[in-house]
């Protein structure tokens, strides 16, 4: 099998969505972690709900609405400046530490992002992190007005890169996204950053399950959908060897 293009999910795969926690904690001391977790869960749920209802609003709107829900549901009062400062962090999310080296090692392939993010959000994020120097394309589902894991979203890869699904390796740390890409017919590598063994250990350390542990239990483990990724890795740093091995 020849892999001509390696396509990445953005949020949670190349970029650490939990890196907003310092900003939320600074704005609401003692609430930073729970805000971050509820916000991300509702952000994802809103993409799925809007896709099912065929009532599309772009990811910038979804991100603002889900943050507003989170702060309201936790009974937290805020002003416009605080809200804007938290939202702005989504344009400056931290790259995972191994991201730049992994992409640099695969420059002989077409490299792209396919993300639920809006074009403006993705453009700023990629520029601010320096990934714009390495990527051949940054693809937003906004062109289809429907979010992943809808099959219509994944069709954008071939449309933009002119590489058929059989020659694409899609990378995501989000189980729902890995399943969606596999159902569509892409070759898929899932980044399993949190193992079930680590989950079990986290749960027995305390009588109370911390918000981050609960989030990991809900959002980081492979879903039971009758679909399996082609490859399981634990970090982006494993990708160059994996891609190279497909040629042998």
Phi and psi restraints in degrees (value plus and minus 20) as a CYANA .aco file:
   2 UNK   PHI    -125.1   -85.1
   2 UNK   PSI     105.3   145.3
   3 UNK   PHI    -119.7   -79.7
   3 UNK   PSI      91.5   131.5
   4 UNK   PHI    -117.5   -77.5
   4 UNK   PSI     -40.0     0.0
   5 UNK   PHI    -160.3  -120.3
   5 UNK   PSI     117.9   157.9
   6 UNK   PHI    -136.4   -96.4
   6 UNK   PSI      99.5   139.5
   7 UNK   PHI    -138.4   -98.4
   7 UNK   PSI     110.9   150.9
   8 UNK   PHI    -131.5   -91.5
   8 UNK   PSI     120.3   160.3
   9 UNK   PHI     -87.9   -47.9
   9 UNK   PSI     136.0   176.0
  10 UNK   PHI    -117.7   -77.7
  10 UNK   PSI     -84.8   -44.8
  11 UNK   PHI     -95.5   -55.5
  11 UNK   PSI      96.3   136.3
  12 UNK   PHI      72.3   112.3
  12 UNK   PSI     -31.7     8.3
  13 UNK   PHI    -130.4   -90.4
  13 UNK   PSI     -81.9   -41.9
  14 UNK   PHI    -108.8   -68.8
  14 UNK   PSI     -53.2   -13.2
  15 UNK   PHI    -135.7   -95.7
  15 UNK   PSI     116.1   156.1
  16 UNK   PHI    -103.5   -63.5
  16 UNK   PSI      84.6   124.6
  17 UNK   PHI     -87.5   -47.5
  17 UNK   PSI     -40.4    -0.4
  18 UNK   PHI     -97.5   -57.5
  18 UNK   PSI     -25.2    14.8
  19 UNK   PHI     -92.2   -52.2
  19 UNK   PSI     -23.0    17.0
  20 UNK   PHI     -95.7   -55.7
  20 UNK   PSI     -30.8     9.2
  21 UNK   PHI     -82.1   -42.1
  21 UNK   PSI     -55.5   -15.5
  22 UNK   PHI     -82.9   -42.9
  22 UNK   PSI     -57.9   -17.9
  23 UNK   PHI     -90.5   -50.5
  23 UNK   PSI     -64.2   -24.2
  24 UNK   PHI     -87.7   -47.7
  24 UNK   PSI     -54.9   -14.9
  25 UNK   PHI     -88.9   -48.9
  25 UNK   PSI     -57.9   -17.9
  26 UNK   PHI     -84.4   -44.4
  26 UNK   PSI     -57.8   -17.8
  27 UNK   PHI     -96.3   -56.3
  27 UNK   PSI     -55.5   -15.5
  28 UNK   PHI    -156.6  -116.6
  28 UNK   PSI      60.3   100.3
  29 UNK   PHI     -73.2   -33.2
  29 UNK   PSI     111.3   151.3
  30 UNK   PHI      70.1   110.1
  30 UNK   PSI     -33.3     6.7
  31 UNK   PHI    -134.4   -94.4
  31 UNK   PSI     -21.1    18.9
  32 UNK   PHI     -75.5   -35.5
  32 UNK   PSI     -65.1   -25.1
  33 UNK   PHI     -91.4   -51.4
  33 UNK   PSI     -64.9   -24.9
  34 UNK   PHI     -86.6   -46.6
  34 UNK   PSI     -56.0   -16.0
  35 UNK   PHI     -80.2   -40.2
  35 UNK   PSI     -67.4   -27.4
  36 UNK   PHI     -79.0   -39.0
  36 UNK   PSI     -63.1   -23.1
  37 UNK   PHI     -91.3   -51.3
  37 UNK   PSI     -67.8   -27.8
  38 UNK   PHI     -84.0   -44.0
  38 UNK   PSI     -60.0   -20.0
  39 UNK   PHI     -78.7   -38.7
  39 UNK   PSI     -68.1   -28.1
  40 UNK   PHI     -85.9   -45.9
  40 UNK   PSI     -61.7   -21.7
  41 UNK   PHI     -81.5   -41.5
  41 UNK   PSI     -66.3   -26.3
  42 UNK   PHI     -89.5   -49.5
  42 UNK   PSI     -54.6   -14.6
  43 UNK   PHI     -77.8   -37.8
  43 UNK   PSI     -67.7   -27.7
  44 UNK   PHI     -85.3   -45.3
  44 UNK   PSI     -65.2   -25.2
  45 UNK   PHI     -79.8   -39.8
  45 UNK   PSI     -58.9   -18.9
  46 UNK   PHI     -86.9   -46.9
  46 UNK   PSI     -53.7   -13.7
  47 UNK   PHI     -84.6   -44.6
  47 UNK   PSI     -62.6   -22.6
  48 UNK   PHI     -89.2   -49.2
  48 UNK   PSI     -62.9   -22.9
  49 UNK   PHI     -82.9   -42.9
  49 UNK   PSI     -64.3   -24.3
  50 UNK   PHI     -86.0   -46.0
  50 UNK   PSI     -55.3   -15.3
  51 UNK   PHI     -85.9   -45.9
  51 UNK   PSI     -64.4   -24.4
  52 UNK   PHI     -86.7   -46.7
  52 UNK   PSI     -56.5   -16.5
  53 UNK   PHI    -101.6   -61.6
  53 UNK   PSI     -26.5    13.5
  54 UNK   PHI      32.9    72.9
  54 UNK   PSI      24.9    64.9
  55 UNK   PHI    -146.8  -106.8
  55 UNK   PSI      47.0    87.0
  56 UNK   PHI     -91.3   -51.3
  56 UNK   PSI     113.6   153.6
  57 UNK   PHI    -152.8  -112.8
  57 UNK   PSI     126.8   166.8
  58 UNK   PHI     -89.5   -49.5
  58 UNK   PSI     152.0   192.0
  59 UNK   PHI     -85.9   -45.9
  59 UNK   PSI     -45.5    -5.5
  60 UNK   PHI     -84.6   -44.6
  60 UNK   PSI     -62.4   -22.4
  61 UNK   PHI     -86.8   -46.8
  61 UNK   PSI     -65.1   -25.1
  62 UNK   PHI     -78.0   -38.0
  62 UNK   PSI     -62.5   -22.5
  63 UNK   PHI     -86.7   -46.7
  63 UNK   PSI     -61.2   -21.2
  64 UNK   PHI     -87.6   -47.6
  64 UNK   PSI     -64.0   -24.0
  65 UNK   PHI     -84.3   -44.3
  65 UNK   PSI     -59.9   -19.9
  66 UNK   PHI     -90.7   -50.7
  66 UNK   PSI     -52.7   -12.7
  67 UNK   PHI     -88.6   -48.6
  67 UNK   PSI     -62.5   -22.5
  68 UNK   PHI     -79.7   -39.7
  68 UNK   PSI     -62.8   -22.8
  69 UNK   PHI     -78.6   -38.6
  69 UNK   PSI     -66.7   -26.7
  70 UNK   PHI     -81.1   -41.1
  70 UNK   PSI     -69.3   -29.3
  71 UNK   PHI     -85.3   -45.3
  71 UNK   PSI     -59.2   -19.2
  72 UNK   PHI     -85.7   -45.7
  72 UNK   PSI     -63.1   -23.1
  73 UNK   PHI     -87.7   -47.7
  73 UNK   PSI     -45.1    -5.1
  74 UNK   PHI    -113.4   -73.4
  74 UNK   PSI     -18.9    21.1
  75 UNK   PHI      50.5    90.5
  75 UNK   PSI      10.7    50.7
  76 UNK   PHI    -119.8   -79.8
  76 UNK   PSI     108.7   148.7
  77 UNK   PHI    -109.4   -69.4
  77 UNK   PSI     124.8   164.8
  78 UNK   PHI    -172.2  -132.2
  78 UNK   PSI     139.1   179.1
  79 UNK   PHI    -126.9   -86.9
  79 UNK   PSI     154.5   194.5
  80 UNK   PHI     -82.7   -42.7
  80 UNK   PSI     -57.1   -17.1
  81 UNK   PHI     -86.6   -46.6
  81 UNK   PSI     -61.2   -21.2
  82 UNK   PHI     -83.8   -43.8
  82 UNK   PSI     -64.6   -24.6
  83 UNK   PHI     -81.2   -41.2
  83 UNK   PSI     -65.4   -25.4
  84 UNK   PHI     -85.3   -45.3
  84 UNK   PSI     -56.3   -16.3
  85 UNK   PHI     -86.3   -46.3
  85 UNK   PSI     -58.2   -18.2
  86 UNK   PHI     -88.6   -48.6
  86 UNK   PSI     -65.7   -25.7
  87 UNK   PHI     -80.2   -40.2
  87 UNK   PSI     -58.2   -18.2
  88 UNK   PHI     -81.5   -41.5
  88 UNK   PSI     -45.7    -5.7
  89 UNK   PHI     -82.3   -42.3
  89 UNK   PSI     -45.3    -5.3
  90 UNK   PHI     -88.5   -48.5
  90 UNK   PSI     -33.5     6.5
  91 UNK   PHI    -112.6   -72.6
  91 UNK   PSI     -23.5    16.5
  92 UNK   PHI    -155.7  -115.7
  92 UNK   PSI      13.8    53.8
  93 UNK   PHI     -81.0   -41.0
  93 UNK   PSI     129.9   169.9
  94 UNK   PHI     -94.8   -54.8
  94 UNK   PSI     113.5   153.5
  95 UNK   PHI     -88.7   -48.7
  95 UNK   PSI     126.2   166.2
  96 UNK   PHI     -82.8   -42.8
  96 UNK   PSI     123.0   163.0
  97 UNK   PHI     -78.1   -38.1
  97 UNK   PSI     -47.0    -7.0
  98 UNK   PHI    -115.8   -75.8
  98 UNK   PSI     -15.0    25.0
  99 UNK   PHI     -87.4   -47.4
  99 UNK   PSI     -70.8   -30.8
 100 UNK   PHI     -81.3   -41.3
 100 UNK   PSI     -64.9   -24.9
 101 UNK   PHI     -85.0   -45.0
 101 UNK   PSI     -59.8   -19.8
 102 UNK   PHI     -84.1   -44.1
 102 UNK   PSI     -66.4   -26.4
 103 UNK   PHI     -87.0   -47.0
 103 UNK   PSI     -59.1   -19.1
 104 UNK   PHI     -81.5   -41.5
 104 UNK   PSI     -52.5   -12.5
 105 UNK   PHI     -96.5   -56.5
 105 UNK   PSI     -28.8    11.2
 106 UNK   PHI    -139.3   -99.3
 106 UNK   PSI       8.7    48.7
 107 UNK   PHI     -85.7   -45.7
 107 UNK   PSI     -31.9     8.1
 108 UNK   PHI     -99.7   -59.7
 108 UNK   PSI     -25.7    14.3
 109 UNK   PHI    -128.9   -88.9
 109 UNK   PSI     143.7   183.7
 110 UNK   PHI     -92.0   -52.0
 110 UNK   PSI     111.2   151.2
 111 UNK   PHI    -139.6   -99.6
 111 UNK   PSI     112.4   152.4
 112 UNK   PHI    -170.8  -130.8
 112 UNK   PSI     143.6   183.6
 113 UNK   PHI    -130.6   -90.6
 113 UNK   PSI     117.3   157.3
 114 UNK   PHI    -141.4  -101.4
 114 UNK   PSI      95.4   135.4
 115 UNK   PHI    -157.6  -117.6
 115 UNK   PSI     135.0   175.0
 116 UNK   PHI     -90.2   -50.2
 116 UNK   PSI     -35.3     4.7
 117 UNK   PHI     -79.2   -39.2
 117 UNK   PSI     130.9   170.9
 118 UNK   PHI     -93.4   -53.4
 118 UNK   PSI     136.9   176.9
 119 UNK   PHI     -75.1   -35.1
 119 UNK   PSI     -62.4   -22.4
 120 UNK   PHI     -86.1   -46.1
 120 UNK   PSI     -62.4   -22.4
 121 UNK   PHI     -82.8   -42.8
 121 UNK   PSI     -66.9   -26.9
 122 UNK   PHI     -87.3   -47.3
 122 UNK   PSI     -61.5   -21.5
 123 UNK   PHI     -79.1   -39.1
 123 UNK   PSI     -65.9   -25.9
 124 UNK   PHI     -86.0   -46.0
 124 UNK   PSI     -63.2   -23.2
 125 UNK   PHI     -82.4   -42.4
 125 UNK   PSI     -65.0   -25.0
 126 UNK   PHI     -86.1   -46.1
 126 UNK   PSI     -62.5   -22.5
 127 UNK   PHI     -85.0   -45.0
 127 UNK   PSI     -64.6   -24.6
 128 UNK   PHI     -85.7   -45.7
 128 UNK   PSI     -45.8    -5.8
 129 UNK   PHI    -116.6   -76.6
 129 UNK   PSI     -29.7    10.3
 130 UNK   PHI      65.6   105.6
 130 UNK   PSI     -16.4    23.6
 131 UNK   PHI     -93.1   -53.1
 131 UNK   PSI     -34.9     5.1
 132 UNK   PHI     -80.7   -40.7
 132 UNK   PSI     -42.1    -2.1
 133 UNK   PHI     -97.2   -57.2
 133 UNK   PSI     -34.4     5.6
 134 UNK   PHI    -132.8   -92.8
 134 UNK   PSI     -39.6     0.4
 135 UNK   PHI    -113.0   -73.0
 135 UNK   PSI     120.2   160.2
 136 UNK   PHI    -103.8   -63.8
 136 UNK   PSI     -44.9    -4.9
 137 UNK   PHI    -179.0  -139.0
 137 UNK   PSI     127.3   167.3
 138 UNK   PHI    -141.4  -101.4
 138 UNK   PSI      88.5   128.5
 139 UNK   PHI    -125.9   -85.9
 139 UNK   PSI     105.6   145.6
 140 UNK   PHI    -126.5   -86.5
 140 UNK   PSI     120.7   160.7
 141 UNK   PHI     -86.2   -46.2
 141 UNK   PSI     -29.6    10.4
 142 UNK   PHI     -75.5   -35.5
 142 UNK   PSI     -46.1    -6.1
 143 UNK   PHI     -85.5   -45.5
 143 UNK   PSI     -43.1    -3.1
 144 UNK   PHI    -125.7   -85.7
 144 UNK   PSI     -32.3     7.7
 145 UNK   PHI      38.8    78.8
 145 UNK   PSI      18.5    58.5
 146 UNK   PHI    -176.2  -136.2
 146 UNK   PSI     126.0   166.0
 147 UNK   PHI    -112.0   -72.0
 147 UNK   PSI     134.3   174.3
 148 UNK   PHI     -79.6   -39.6
 148 UNK   PSI     126.2   166.2
 149 UNK   PHI    -114.9   -74.9
 149 UNK   PSI       9.1    49.1
 150 UNK   PHI     -79.9   -39.9
 150 UNK   PSI     115.4   155.4
 151 UNK   PHI     -75.5   -35.5
 151 UNK   PSI     -52.0   -12.0
 152 UNK   PHI     -80.1   -40.1
 152 UNK   PSI     -50.6   -10.6
 153 UNK   PHI     -88.2   -48.2
 153 UNK   PSI     -60.5   -20.5
 154 UNK   PHI     -92.7   -52.7
 154 UNK   PSI     -38.7     1.3
 155 UNK   PHI     -84.1   -44.1
 155 UNK   PSI     -40.2    -0.2
 156 UNK   PHI     -85.3   -45.3
 156 UNK   PSI     -44.6    -4.6
 157 UNK   PHI     -81.7   -41.7
 157 UNK   PSI     -73.1   -33.1
 158 UNK   PHI     -87.9   -47.9
 158 UNK   PSI     -55.7   -15.7
 159 UNK   PHI     -82.0   -42.0
 159 UNK   PSI     -59.9   -19.9
 160 UNK   PHI    -107.5   -67.5
 160 UNK   PSI     -63.1   -23.1
 161 UNK   PHI    -112.5   -72.5
 161 UNK   PSI     -36.1     3.9
 162 UNK   PHI      40.0    80.0
 162 UNK   PSI      19.3    59.3
 163 UNK   PHI    -145.0  -105.0
 163 UNK   PSI     106.4   146.4
 164 UNK   PHI     -89.8   -49.8
 164 UNK   PSI     136.6   176.6
 165 UNK   PHI     -72.6   -32.6
 165 UNK   PSI     -55.5   -15.5
 166 UNK   PHI     -84.3   -44.3
 166 UNK   PSI     -38.6     1.4
 167 UNK   PHI    -131.7   -91.7
 167 UNK   PSI      -2.6    37.4
 168 UNK   PHI    -134.2   -94.2
 168 UNK   PSI     115.5   155.5
 169 UNK   PHI    -128.6   -88.6
 169 UNK   PSI      99.0   139.0
 170 UNK   PHI    -121.4   -81.4
 170 UNK   PSI     113.3   153.3
 171 UNK   PHI    -137.5   -97.5
 171 UNK   PSI     107.4   147.4
 172 UNK   PHI    -170.0  -130.0
 172 UNK   PSI     124.7   164.7
 173 UNK   PHI    -114.9   -74.9
 173 UNK   PSI     -25.7    14.3
 174 UNK   PHI    -110.8   -70.8
 174 UNK   PSI      96.0   136.0
 175 UNK   PHI     -75.9   -35.9
 175 UNK   PSI     -61.5   -21.5
 176 UNK   PHI     -81.8   -41.8
 176 UNK   PSI     -54.5   -14.5
 177 UNK   PHI     -94.7   -54.7
 177 UNK   PSI     -60.8   -20.8
 178 UNK   PHI     -80.9   -40.9
 178 UNK   PSI     -61.3   -21.3
 179 UNK   PHI     -87.8   -47.8
 179 UNK   PSI     -61.0   -21.0
 180 UNK   PHI     -82.6   -42.6
 180 UNK   PSI     -62.4   -22.4
 181 UNK   PHI     -87.1   -47.1
 181 UNK   PSI     -58.6   -18.6
 182 UNK   PHI     -87.6   -47.6
 182 UNK   PSI     -61.7   -21.7
 183 UNK   PHI     -81.4   -41.4
 183 UNK   PSI     -53.1   -13.1
 184 UNK   PHI     -91.9   -51.9
 184 UNK   PSI     -48.9    -8.9
 185 UNK   PHI      97.7   137.7
 185 UNK   PSI      -8.9    31.1
 186 UNK   PHI    -103.1   -63.1
 186 UNK   PSI     136.4   176.4
 187 UNK   PHI     -95.2   -55.2
 187 UNK   PSI     114.2   154.2
 188 UNK   PHI    -150.0  -110.0
 188 UNK   PSI     114.1   154.1
 189 UNK   PHI    -136.6   -96.6
 189 UNK   PSI     103.0   143.0
 190 UNK   PHI    -119.6   -79.6
 190 UNK   PSI     111.8   151.8
 191 UNK   PHI    -111.1   -71.1
 191 UNK   PSI      87.3   127.3
 192 UNK   PHI    -112.4   -72.4
 192 UNK   PSI      63.9   103.9
 193 UNK   PHI     -97.8   -57.8
 193 UNK   PSI     -42.4    -2.4
 194 UNK   PHI    -142.6  -102.6
 194 UNK   PSI      96.7   136.7
 195 UNK   PHI    -108.2   -68.2
 195 UNK   PSI     137.7   177.7
 196 UNK   PHI     -77.6   -37.6
 196 UNK   PSI     -53.7   -13.7
 197 UNK   PHI     -84.3   -44.3
 197 UNK   PSI     -61.3   -21.3
 198 UNK   PHI     -85.9   -45.9
 198 UNK   PSI     -56.2   -16.2
 199 UNK   PHI     -82.9   -42.9
 199 UNK   PSI     -66.0   -26.0
 200 UNK   PHI     -80.9   -40.9
 200 UNK   PSI     -62.5   -22.5
 201 UNK   PHI     -83.7   -43.7
 201 UNK   PSI     -61.7   -21.7
 202 UNK   PHI     -83.0   -43.0
 202 UNK   PSI     -55.3   -15.3
 203 UNK   PHI     -94.4   -54.4
 203 UNK   PSI     -51.4   -11.4
 204 UNK   PHI    -107.3   -67.3
 204 UNK   PSI     -27.9    12.1
 205 UNK   PHI     -93.7   -53.7
 205 UNK   PSI     -38.4     1.6
 206 UNK   PHI    -169.7  -129.7
 206 UNK   PSI     131.8   171.8
 207 UNK   PHI     -91.7   -51.7
 207 UNK   PSI     -41.6    -1.6
 208 UNK   PHI    -126.6   -86.6
 208 UNK   PSI     113.4   153.4
 209 UNK   PHI    -107.2   -67.2
 209 UNK   PSI      97.3   137.3
 210 UNK   PHI     -86.6   -46.6
 210 UNK   PSI     133.7   173.7
 211 UNK   PHI     -74.5   -34.5
 211 UNK   PSI     -61.1   -21.1
 212 UNK   PHI     -84.8   -44.8
 212 UNK   PSI     -59.3   -19.3
 213 UNK   PHI     -83.6   -43.6
 213 UNK   PSI     -63.2   -23.2
 214 UNK   PHI     -82.6   -42.6
 214 UNK   PSI     -63.5   -23.5
 215 UNK   PHI     -78.8   -38.8
 215 UNK   PSI     -64.8   -24.8
 216 UNK   PHI     -83.4   -43.4
 216 UNK   PSI     -57.8   -17.8
 217 UNK   PHI     -85.7   -45.7
 217 UNK   PSI     -54.3   -14.3
 218 UNK   PHI    -105.2   -65.2
 218 UNK   PSI     -57.3   -17.3
 219 UNK   PHI    -135.8   -95.8
 219 UNK   PSI     -26.8    13.2
 220 UNK   PHI    -133.0   -93.0
 220 UNK   PSI     -26.3    13.7
 221 UNK   PHI    -118.2   -78.2
 221 UNK   PSI     125.9   165.9
 222 UNK   PHI     -80.1   -40.1
 222 UNK   PSI     113.8   153.8
 223 UNK   PHI     -97.3   -57.3
 223 UNK   PSI     135.8   175.8
 224 UNK   PHI    -113.2   -73.2
 224 UNK   PSI      61.0   101.0
 225 UNK   PHI    -143.8  -103.8
 225 UNK   PSI     -10.2    29.8
 226 UNK   PHI      53.3    93.3
 226 UNK   PSI      -0.8    39.2
 227 UNK   PHI    -149.7  -109.7
 227 UNK   PSI     120.6   160.6
 228 UNK   PHI    -148.9  -108.9
 228 UNK   PSI     119.0   159.0
 229 UNK   PHI     -85.3   -45.3
 229 UNK   PSI     137.3   177.3
 230 UNK   PHI     -91.5   -51.5
 230 UNK   PSI     -50.5   -10.5
 231 UNK   PHI    -159.2  -119.2
 231 UNK   PSI     124.4   164.4
 232 UNK   PHI    -138.3   -98.3
 232 UNK   PSI     104.4   144.4
 233 UNK   PHI    -147.1  -107.1
 233 UNK   PSI     152.4   192.4
 234 UNK   PHI    -136.5   -96.5
 234 UNK   PSI     -26.2    13.8
 235 UNK   PHI    -181.9  -141.9
 235 UNK   PSI     136.5   176.5
 236 UNK   PHI     -81.2   -41.2
 236 UNK   PSI     -48.5    -8.5
 237 UNK   PHI     -81.8   -41.8
 237 UNK   PSI     -39.4     0.6
 238 UNK   PHI    -101.7   -61.7
 238 UNK   PSI     -32.2     7.8
 239 UNK   PHI     -85.4   -45.4
 239 UNK   PSI     -67.1   -27.1
 240 UNK   PHI     -74.8   -34.8
 240 UNK   PSI     -62.8   -22.8
 241 UNK   PHI     -86.4   -46.4
 241 UNK   PSI     -57.7   -17.7
 242 UNK   PHI     -83.4   -43.4
 242 UNK   PSI     -65.0   -25.0
 243 UNK   PHI     -85.3   -45.3
 243 UNK   PSI     -62.7   -22.7
 244 UNK   PHI     -81.7   -41.7
 244 UNK   PSI     -56.7   -16.7
 245 UNK   PHI     -86.9   -46.9
 245 UNK   PSI     -43.9    -3.9
 246 UNK   PHI     -89.2   -49.2
 246 UNK   PSI     -37.0     3.0
 247 UNK   PHI    -106.3   -66.3
 247 UNK   PSI     -36.8     3.2
